[in-house]
Amino acid sequence: MVVLGKKSFLSLFLLIVFGAFSCGNKGKSRIDSVSLVPVWAEDTCRYINDNDESVFWGKYSESSLFRENLALVQTQGREQEYGYIDEDGEFVIAPLYKRATVFSEGLAWVVKQGEAPCAINKKGELKFTLREAENVLCFSEGMAAYSIKEPKGSFWGFVNRNGETIIDTHFKNAGSFSFGKAAVMNEKGKWGYIDKTGEVIIDYMFDKVKPFYREDRAIVCVNGLWGVINEKGEGVVAPEYSHMRADGKWLLIEKNKKWGWCNEDGSIVIEPRFEKGFNFYDAPLAPVRIDGKWAYINRKGKIKIKRQFDMALPFVGKQAVVWTSTRIGFINEDGRYVINPQYDKISRDYISNALDGQSYYVIVDTDHSYHR
């Protein structure tokens, strides 16, 4: 049995929030209402509804939320392989893969042992194979970023839904398209943005970047500090925060090791005074950590659910996941348990969706030994 405890949860949070790019973008890919949640009691995965009823269960070591009516699951045992199930828990695509992504725009990337990444449709039919690819991201806005291994290192480009290279592999790193723009890195380690023709539309001048979260807004890092630019690359919020995340019309910020919120003009709306904070999204409450315990505040910064949890996630729909010691339960907006803390583990994909509005399973790497 694998239990996602507090330390591993924090590691997962850091990976999700500050890690690699992913398919889709935060504005469009968050599932705001989850009807079936994968949780574990000992070594059994149960997909439960809001009433804590097990709709079906399986011996999975990991599983995703349902995306495009299919969920990605990993079998238990010696040969842990990925396949896809429907909402009755029946395999639609057999567990044959060593690595796999969730479906995005009707396609998923899968990798069999010893093979290169392949794109399949929702019937499990092979559409094409990227034989030279080292890594591939999910499709977003009709294109998928992929890398190849060259003598000078890895280089990234983009393919379309037919497997044709649309933008050549000459970037040192790349993220997925969001609002018609993708972040790319040059050989000097600086980031900028391209359009769908591959033309650089915002010059390479940033140390780190995030995808555009609106058509005219993106979060960027200069000299270790984060701010906001518009679609022309002009500064909108000055880079003065050690961390920054889009949160609707607000921005979740960290300054002087304290977390709070500002608006898109840079004016503080909730003073940075919390040890850690996660997004409101569309909910009236957001989780914050105070003296080592988690509470929930409203949009005026007032505590509405007292500090009592060892870990807490943003609301997804009308419920939020919380930890009491290593046990996992669900609360409503009044702070009352609607599902008592009784589960040992919850899906990494649920956590990623709740925290960062995207799937955990968005990238595969090759198992093929081909090199140029």
C-alpha positions as CSV (number, residue, x, y, z in Angstrom):
1,M,0.0,0.0,0.0
2,V,1.3,3.5,-0.9
3,V,0.1,6.3,1.3
4,L,0.5,9.9,0.2
5,G,1.5,11.4,3.5
6,K,2.3,15.0,4.4
7,K,5.9,15.0,3.1
8,S,5.2,13.3,-0.1
9,F,2.1,15.6,-0.6
10,L,4.4,18.7,-0.3
11,S,6.8,17.2,-2.8
12,L,4.0,16.5,-5.2
13,F,2.7,20.1,-4.7
14,L,6.1,21.5,-5.6
15,L,6.3,19.3,-8.6
16,I,2.9,20.3,-9.8
17,V,3.0,24.0,-9.1
18,F,6.6,24.8,-10.0
19,G,7.4,22.0,-12.3
20,A,7.2,21.4,-16.1
21,F,4.7,22.6,-18.6
22,S,1.7,20.5,-19.3
23,C,-1.2,20.0,-21.7
24,G,-3.9,22.6,-22.0
25,N,-3.7,25.7,-19.8
26,K,-4.9,26.5,-16.4
27,G,-7.8,28.6,-17.6
28,K,-9.4,25.9,-19.7
29,S,-8.3,22.5,-18.3
30,R,-9.4,22.5,-14.7
31,I,-12.3,20.2,-13.9
32,D,-14.4,22.3,-11.6
33,S,-16.9,19.6,-10.7
34,V,-15.8,16.0,-10.2
35,S,-18.5,13.3,-10.1
36,L,-16.2,10.3,-9.4
37,V,-13.1,10.7,-7.2
38,P,-10.4,7.9,-7.0
39,V,-9.4,7.2,-3.4
40,W,-7.7,4.3,-1.7
41,A,-8.6,2.2,1.3
42,E,-5.6,0.0,1.8
43,D,-4.6,-1.3,-1.6
44,T,-8.0,-1.0,-3.3
45,C,-8.9,2.0,-5.4
46,R,-12.5,3.1,-5.2
47,Y,-14.2,5.7,-7.4
48,I,-16.6,7.4,-5.0
49,N,-19.4,9.9,-5.6
50,D,-20.4,12.9,-3.4
51,N,-22.3,10.6,-1.1
52,D,-19.2,8.4,-0.4
53,E,-20.7,5.5,-2.4
54,S,-18.3,3.3,-4.3
55,V,-19.5,3.3,-7.9
56,F,-16.8,0.8,-8.8
57,W,-13.4,-0.3,-7.6
58,G,-10.2,-1.9,-8.9
59,K,-6.7,-3.0,-8.0
60,Y,-5.0,0.1,-9.4
61,S,-1.7,1.5,-8.1
62,E,-2.7,4.9,-9.6
63,S,-5.6,6.4,-11.5
64,S,-6.8,9.6,-13.0
65,L,-10.0,11.6,-13.1
66,F,-12.3,11.0,-16.0
67,R,-11.2,13.2,-18.9
68,E,-13.1,13.0,-22.2
69,N,-15.1,10.1,-20.6
70,L,-12.0,7.9,-20.0
71,A,-9.7,7.5,-17.0
72,L,-6.1,6.4,-17.1
73,V,-5.3,3.6,-14.6
74,Q,-2.1,1.8,-13.7
75,T,-2.4,-1.9,-12.7
76,Q,-0.8,-3.3,-9.6
77,G,1.6,-6.2,-9.5
78,R,4.9,-7.0,-11.0
79,E,4.2,-5.5,-14.4
80,Q,2.5,-2.2,-13.7
81,E,1.0,-1.1,-16.9
82,Y,-1.4,1.7,-18.0
83,G,-4.8,1.4,-19.7
84,Y,-8.0,3.3,-19.9
85,I,-11.4,2.6,-18.3
86,D,-14.9,3.9,-18.8
87,E,-17.3,5.2,-16.1
88,D,-18.4,1.7,-15.4
89,G,-14.9,0.7,-14.5
90,E,-14.5,-1.5,-17.6
91,F,-11.3,-1.4,-19.7
92,V,-11.9,0.3,-23.0
93,I,-8.2,0.3,-23.9
94,A,-6.3,-2.7,-22.4
95,P,-3.4,-2.0,-19.9
96,L,-0.5,-2.5,-22.4
97,Y,1.6,0.6,-21.8
98,K,4.6,1.4,-19.8
99,R,3.9,5.1,-19.9
100,A,0.8,7.1,-20.9
101,T,-0.9,10.4,-20.7
102,V,-4.6,11.3,-20.3
103,F,-6.6,12.1,-23.4
104,S,-6.5,15.6,-24.6
105,E,-8.3,16.8,-27.8
106,G,-9.2,13.2,-28.6
107,L,-5.7,11.8,-28.5
108,A,-3.4,10.3,-25.8
109,W,0.3,9.5,-25.9
110,V,1.3,5.9,-25.0
111,V,4.6,4.1,-24.8
112,K,5.1,0.3,-24.9
113,Q,8.2,-1.3,-23.5
114,G,11.2,-0.7,-25.9
115,E,9.1,1.6,-28.1
116,A,8.7,5.3,-29.0
117,P,5.8,7.5,-28.1
118,C,2.6,6.7,-30.1
119,A,-0.6,8.8,-30.4
120,I,-3.8,6.8,-30.0
121,N,-7.5,7.7,-30.3
122,K,-10.2,6.8,-27.8
123,K,-10.7,3.4,-29.5
124,G,-7.1,2.6,-28.8
125,E,-6.2,2.8,-32.5
126,L,-2.7,3.9,-33.4
127,K,-2.7,7.2,-35.3
128,F,1.0,7.7,-35.6
129,T,4.4,7.2,-33.9
130,L,7.1,9.8,-33.2
131,R,10.1,7.5,-33.6
132,E,12.7,10.2,-32.9
133,A,10.9,11.8,-30.0
134,E,12.5,11.8,-26.5
135,N,9.6,13.5,-24.7
136,V,6.1,14.5,-25.8
137,L,3.5,16.7,-24.1
138,C,-0.3,16.4,-24.5
139,F,-2.0,18.1,-27.4
140,S,-3.2,21.7,-26.8
141,E,-4.8,23.9,-29.4
142,G,-4.1,21.3,-32.1
143,M,-0.4,20.9,-31.4
144,A,1.9,18.9,-29.1
145,A,5.4,19.9,-28.0
146,Y,8.0,17.2,-28.4
147,S,11.8,16.9,-28.0
148,I,14.5,15.0,-29.9
149,K,18.0,14.1,-28.7
150,E,20.9,15.8,-30.6
151,P,24.6,15.7,-30.0
152,K,24.3,19.2,-28.4
153,G,21.4,18.1,-26.2
154,S,17.6,18.1,-26.4
155,F,15.7,20.3,-28.8
156,W,11.9,21.0,-28.9
157,G,9.4,21.5,-31.7
158,F,5.7,20.9,-32.3
159,V,3.6,18.4,-34.3
160,N,0.0,18.6,-35.4
161,R,-2.7,16.0,-35.0
162,N,-1.4,14.1,-38.0
163,G,2.1,13.7,-36.6
164,E,3.5,16.3,-39.0
165,T,6.2,18.6,-37.6
166,I,4.7,22.1,-37.9
167,I,7.4,24.0,-35.9
168,D,10.9,22.6,-36.2
169,T,12.9,21.3,-33.2
170,H,15.3,24.2,-32.6
171,F,14.2,25.3,-29.1
172,K,16.0,24.2,-25.9
173,N,12.7,23.9,-24.1
174,A,9.1,24.5,-24.8
175,G,5.6,24.5,-23.2
176,S,2.2,23.9,-24.6
177,F,0.1,26.4,-26.6
178,S,-2.2,28.6,-24.6
179,F,-4.3,31.3,-26.1
180,G,-2.3,31.0,-29.4
181,K,1.1,31.4,-27.7
182,A,3.7,28.9,-26.5
183,A,6.7,29.6,-24.2
184,V,10.1,28.6,-25.7
185,M,13.7,28.7,-24.5
186,N,16.7,29.7,-26.6
187,E,20.2,28.2,-26.3
188,K,21.2,31.0,-23.9
189,G,18.6,29.8,-21.4
190,K,16.2,32.7,-21.9
191,W,12.5,32.3,-22.4
192,G,10.1,34.0,-24.8
193,Y,6.9,33.2,-26.6
194,I,6.0,32.1,-30.2
195,D,2.8,32.1,-32.2
196,K,1.5,29.1,-34.1
197,T,3.7,29.8,-37.1
198,G,6.8,29.5,-34.9
199,E,7.5,33.2,-35.0
200,V,8.9,34.8,-31.9
201,I,6.3,37.4,-30.8
202,I,7.7,38.1,-27.3
203,D,11.5,38.2,-27.3
204,Y,13.8,36.0,-25.2
205,M,14.2,38.0,-22.0
206,F,12.8,36.0,-19.1
207,D,14.5,33.5,-16.7
208,K,11.3,31.5,-16.3
209,V,7.8,31.8,-17.6
210,K,4.3,30.3,-17.3
211,P,1.7,29.8,-20.0
212,F,-0.6,32.7,-20.8
213,Y,-3.5,32.3,-18.4
214,R,-5.6,34.9,-20.4
215,E,-5.2,36.1,-23.9
216,D,-3.3,39.1,-22.7
217,R,-1.7,38.0,-19.5
218,A,1.2,35.7,-18.5
219,I,3.4,35.4,-15.4
220,V,7.1,35.7,-15.9
221,C,10.3,35.7,-13.8
222,V,13.2,38.1,-14.1
223,N,16.2,37.9,-11.8
224,G,14.4,35.5,-9.5
225,L,11.3,37.6,-9.1
226,W,7.8,37.1,-10.7
227,G,5.6,39.6,-12.3
228,V,3.0,39.8,-15.1
229,I,3.3,40.8,-18.8
230,N,0.7,41.5,-21.5
231,E,0.5,40.0,-25.0
232,K,3.2,42.5,-26.2
233,G,5.6,41.5,-23.5
234,E,5.1,44.8,-21.6
235,G,5.1,44.8,-17.8
236,V,1.7,44.9,-16.1
237,V,2.7,43.9,-12.6
238,A,6.3,44.6,-11.6
239,P,8.5,41.5,-10.9
240,E,8.8,41.8,-7.1
241,Y,7.4,38.4,-5.8
242,S,9.3,35.2,-5.0
243,H,6.3,33.2,-6.3
244,M,3.1,34.1,-8.2
245,R,0.2,32.1,-9.5
246,A,-2.9,33.2,-11.5
247,D,-6.1,33.0,-9.5
248,G,-9.0,34.3,-11.6
249,K,-8.8,38.1,-11.6
250,W,-6.4,37.9,-8.7
251,L,-2.8,36.7,-8.3
252,L,-1.6,34.5,-5.5
253,I,1.7,35.9,-4.4
254,E,4.6,35.2,-2.0
255,K,6.7,38.1,-0.6
256,N,9.1,37.9,2.3
257,K,8.2,34.3,2.8
258,K,4.5,35.1,3.3
259,W,1.6,34.4,1.0
260,G,-1.3,36.7,0.1
261,W,-3.2,38.0,-3.0
262,C,-3.0,41.1,-5.2
263,N,-5.1,42.1,-8.2
264,E,-4.0,42.5,-11.8
265,D,-2.9,46.1,-11.2
266,G,-0.5,44.9,-8.5
267,S,-2.6,46.3,-5.6
268,I,-2.7,44.1,-2.5
269,V,-6.2,42.7,-1.8
270,I,-5.2,40.2,0.9
271,E,-2.0,41.1,2.8
272,P,0.8,38.4,2.5
273,R,0.7,37.0,6.0
274,F,0.2,33.3,5.6
275,E,2.9,30.5,5.7
276,K,1.4,29.1,2.5
277,G,-1.7,29.6,0.4
278,F,-3.5,27.8,-2.5
279,N,-5.9,29.3,-5.0
280,F,-9.5,30.4,-4.6
281,Y,-10.4,29.6,-8.2
282,D,-14.2,30.1,-8.4
283,A,-14.8,29.2,-4.7
284,P,-15.5,31.7,-1.9
285,L,-12.8,30.1,0.3
286,A,-9.1,29.3,-0.1
287,P,-6.8,27.2,2.0
288,V,-4.0,28.8,3.9
289,R,-1.4,27.6,6.4
290,I,-1.1,29.3,9.8
291,D,1.3,28.1,12.4
292,G,1.7,24.7,10.8
293,K,-2.1,24.0,10.4
294,W,-4.4,24.7,7.5
295,A,-7.5,26.8,7.6
296,Y,-9.8,28.4,5.0
297,I,-10.2,32.2,4.5
298,N,-12.8,34.2,2.5
299,R,-12.0,36.9,-0.1
300,K,-11.7,39.5,2.6
301,G,-8.9,37.5,4.2
302,K,-11.0,36.4,7.2
303,I,-10.8,32.9,8.6
304,K,-14.1,31.1,7.9
305,I,-13.0,27.5,8.7
306,K,-10.6,27.4,11.6
307,R,-7.0,26.0,11.4
308,Q,-7.2,22.3,12.2
309,F,-6.0,20.3,9.1
310,D,-2.6,18.8,8.5
311,M,-3.1,19.6,4.7
312,A,-5.9,21.1,2.7
313,L,-6.7,21.6,-1.0
314,P,-8.8,24.2,-2.9
315,F,-12.4,23.5,-3.3
316,V,-13.5,21.5,-6.4
317,G,-17.1,22.1,-6.7
318,K,-18.7,22.3,-3.3
319,Q,-16.2,20.0,-1.6
320,A,-12.5,20.2,-0.5
321,V,-10.1,17.5,0.4
322,V,-8.4,17.7,3.8
323,W,-5.9,15.6,5.7
324,T,-6.2,14.7,9.4
325,S,-2.9,13.1,10.1
326,T,-2.6,10.7,7.2
327,R,-6.3,10.2,6.8
328,I,-8.2,11.9,4.0
329,G,-11.7,13.3,4.1
330,F,-13.9,15.9,2.4
331,I,-15.5,19.0,3.8
332,N,-18.1,21.5,2.6
333,E,-18.0,25.3,2.6
334,D,-19.3,25.3,6.2
335,G,-16.3,23.3,7.3
336,R,-18.4,20.2,8.1
337,Y,-17.2,16.8,7.0
338,V,-19.4,15.4,4.2
339,I,-17.0,12.4,3.9
340,N,-15.2,11.5,7.1
341,P,-11.4,11.2,7.1
342,Q,-11.1,7.5,6.4
343,Y,-9.1,7.1,3.2
344,D,-5.4,6.3,2.9
345,K,-4.6,8.0,-0.4
346,I,-6.2,10.1,-3.2
347,S,-5.3,10.2,-6.8
348,R,-2.3,12.4,-7.8
349,D,-4.4,13.5,-10.7
350,Y,-7.1,14.8,-8.4
351,I,-4.5,16.7,-6.4
352,S,-3.0,18.2,-9.6
353,N,-6.4,19.3,-10.8
354,A,-7.4,20.8,-7.5
355,L,-4.1,22.7,-7.0
356,D,-3.0,23.7,-10.5
357,G,-6.0,23.1,-12.7
358,Q,-4.4,20.4,-14.9
359,S,-3.7,16.7,-15.1
360,Y,-0.8,15.0,-13.5
361,Y,-0.4,12.7,-16.6
362,V,0.6,15.1,-19.3
363,I,4.0,14.0,-20.6
364,V,5.7,10.7,-21.7
365,D,9.3,9.9,-22.4
366,T,10.5,7.3,-24.9
367,D,11.5,3.8,-24.1
368,H,13.2,3.5,-27.5
369,S,17.0,3.6,-27.8
370,Y,17.0,5.5,-31.1
371,H,19.4,8.5,-31.1
372,R,20.4,10.7,-34.0
